[in-house]
């Protein structure tokens, strides 16, 4: 199975959203005659000079072993830290340093994602991804953390990349925004020579990518919806117990 939660929304005038939590494994026992509820988490909304919102959880409700991936943390607006989640949201830039949100790494579960980047001044940080943290800022907005490649569909697809930090407007030297992490993370907005307000890019659909941060009073990117895939293994493996269902 592959269970990816919805990505967090980017911060308005701020940081990239965290990727949705990423979980995968095999050999879960199921019964062919039993329905199992699968919940696909939606992406969080981007903020407008406000924090984004967290993504929603995705759940594969196997009774013997329910699998929950946590929604991505929100990207913080300027001068606000990122939210906790499957991967943490980045911290919004401003003179005061703030921490990015924490990724979901409980001791009883595999790692779902990594922390969002911290800001150390005026620049906004990228959200965390499922295989790497968002980069901490120094002299520019930073990229979202990379996601993870998976071949469950028969071809390699990368999921759960963090959103990129947003840039700054023309009154602030038109600092460029940063790229989203590989795996559907949205790019942060670039400052533009003729307007302060530039929207961040959304996370890609069905990847759990975080939304990119925006410039000034424009909407940051929404998080990408997650995905749940359950793949039937080769019947010769004996994974499926069909003795009651001939």
Secondary structure, 3 states (H helix, E strand, C coil): CEEECCCCCCCCCCCCCCCCCEEECCCCCCCCCCCCCEECCCCCCCCCCCCCCCCCCEEECCCCCCEEECCCCCCCCECCCCCCCCCCCCCECCCCCECCCCCCCCCCCCCCCCCCCCECCCCCCCCCCCCCCCCCCCCCCCCCCCCEEECCCCCCEEECCCCCCCCCCHHHCCCCCCCCCCCCCCCCCCCECCECCECCCCCCCCCCCCCCCCECCCCCCCCCCCEEECCCCCHHHCCCCCCCCC
